Amino acid sequence: MLVFLGAVAMVVLAEMGDKTQLLAMAFATRFSARAVLIGVFVATILNHALAVALGTYLGASFNMDIVKAVAAGSFIIFGLWTIRGDKLDNEHKRKTAYGPIVTVAIAFFLAEMGDKTQLATVALAAKYNSPYLTLFGTTVGMLIADALGIYVGVIAGKRIPEKTVKWISAMIFIVFGYIGLYTSLPKEYITPPHIIGLIVATAIGVWYIGKGKNNREENA
């Protein structure tokens, strides 16, 4: 149950303000919310099944302490990625001859390849070595986040406080990354210089990405 809940929480956090959540909101202006969520479900099952298979292979083939440390470090990267944010590249304008569900599923599957939530799924599967619960949890998390995005952004006619949500999600990711590194790295690496160095490096990354994002918004 903890694996399932952890997977749900991580994907909901990763999906807030993510490209695929924006894609769900965009598709909901063209198709019914039900058709969009069914398409999201189909695409997520297929896409995250690949991610879980890869993560399970990594977890079974390499030293688990190393895998857990890499997975924890990736959470810090996902936090920085969340601050940077995503944008749509007209994926929602793609057309197929197979109806709204297939259209949404194809666009989501392609958009999710190499995306933050797919990589987070790989990391979770490698860390927990529980493929079915990870797949179920990440799929439920994706549906929750995209349903929330559709409701708040389209049906309720309101805008998500995107900046606030992204920063909160990013900080939670980074904190989980710190905790994961603390519990997985050998104790000889948990020293004040290393801890301070990691915090400083993260702070520099947050500052640099935040500054770049602000510059892009001002120039837009």
Residue pairs with C-beta under 8 A, 6 or more apart in sequence:
3 128
3 130
3 133
3 134
3 137
4 133
4 136
4 137
4 140
5 137
6 124
6 128
6 137
7 121
7 124
7 128
7 133
7 134
7 136
7 137
7 138
7 140
7 141
8 137
8 138
8 140
8 141
8 144
9 141
10 75
10 120
10 124
10 138
10 141
10 173
10 176
11 117
11 120
11 121
11 137
11 138
11 141
11 142
11 145
12 141
12 144
12 145
13 82
13 169
13 172
13 173
14 78
14 82
14 116
14 117
14 120
14 169
14 173
15 21
15 117
15 141
15 142
15 145
15 146
15 149
16 82
16 145
16 160
16 165
16 166
16 169
17 82
17 85
17 86
17 160
17 162
17 165
17 166
17 169
18 82
18 86
18 115
18 116
18 117
18 145
19 86
19 87
19 88
19 91
19 111
19 115
20 40
20 108
20 111
20 112
20 115
20 117
20 142
20 146
21 145
21 146
21 149
22 86
22 87
22 88
22 149
23 88
23 91
23 92
23 107
23 108
23 111
24 36
24 37
24 40
24 108
24 146
24 149
24 150
25 149
25 150
25 153
25 154
26 88
26 92
27 36
27 39
27 92
27 100
27 103
27 104
27 107
28 36
28 150
28 153
28 154
28 155
29 154
30 92
30 100
31 100
31 103
31 104
32 100
33 147
33 150
33 151
33 154
33 155
35 99
35 100
35 101
35 104
36 100
36 104
36 146
36 150
37 143
37 146
37 147
37 150
38 101
38 104
39 100
39 101
39 102
39 103
39 104
39 105
39 107
39 108
40 104
40 105
40 108
40 142
40 143
40 146
41 139
41 143
42 101
42 105
43 104
43 105
43 106
43 107
43 108
43 109
43 112
44 108
44 112
44 138
44 139
44 142
44 143
45 135
45 139
46 109
47 108
47 109
47 112
47 113
47 118
48 118
48 121
48 135
48 138
48 139
48 142
49 135
51 118
51 119
51 121
51 122
51 125
51 138
52 121
52 122
52 125
52 131
52 134
52 135
52 138
53 125
53 131
54 122
54 125
55 121
55 122
55 123
55 124
55 125
55 126
55 127
55 131
55 134
56 125
56 126
56 129
56 131
58 67
58 122
58 125
58 126
59 67
59 125
59 126
59 127
59 128
59 129
60 129
64 129
65 184
65 185
65 186
67 126
67 127
68 126
68 127
68 180
68 183
68 184
69 180
69 181
69 184
69 185
70 123
70 126
71 123
71 124
71 126
71 127
71 180
72 127
72 176
72 177
72 178
72 179
72 180
72 181
72 183
72 184
73 177
73 180
73 181
74 119
74 120
74 123
74 177
75 120
75 123
75 173
75 174
75 176
75 177
75 180
76 173
76 174
76 177
76 178
76 202
77 177
78 116
78 119
78 120
78 173
78 177
79 169
79 170
79 171
79 172
79 173
79 174
79 177
80 170
80 174
80 202
80 205
80 206
80 209
81 116
82 116
82 166
82 169
82 170
82 173
83 166
83 167
83 170
83 206
83 209
83 210
83 213
84 209
84 212
84 213
85 162
85 166
85 213
86 115
86 116
91 107
91 110
91 111
92 107
94 103
94 106
94 107
95 103
96 102
96 103
96 106
112 118
117 138
117 142
120 138
121 134
121 135
121 138
124 134
124 137
124 138
125 131
125 134
125 135
127 180
128 134
149 160
152 158
152 159
152 160
153 159
153 160
170 206
174 202
178 198
181 198
182 190
